[in-house]
Amino acid sequence: PYVTGVVSASPWFDELLPGKSAFALGGQLRPRQIDLAVLLSNSFRTAMSAWLGGCRQRVGFARHLRSWLLTDSLRSPRD
């Protein structure tokens, strides 16, 4: 939910679905047959939601033991 304000005006997204549990969000995503999920947060929950939702391509940072849920893992920059 904290990134919604940043991306809400962007024409790149068809829909934003913030603030749901992984299972609830996965259930909402699955019938939509999502082609690409760009995971902006580094949480395990967002990656699990995209995986449960059957998103064909899941892109995000390979952190917090979530690499196996992603189809395209990005190396996170070090602090």
Steps between C-alpha positions, in 0.01 A plus 500: 500500500786742562604511132147551366532879510821485299367286214126576501522769229720290271354380169717186519270311736155364423406463865645527851395255772670604825453378857376143468620176655708279270219249459230765443711686246603176328131413468430838340791472258445144374183566292665807344773283340774755568790500253744709704525586869763757595561465873597841633539396861751250633249303704447128485122562508495687168699228326275232648191691385625518142595132506166393647328725247658313211678804358701372205800727549596619850780756518654617826805515720639166614482568874334357811503139373260578216716421196316174431172694464641727228546426131744789461716576803684829525808544713432761763747783542704489819470774759 
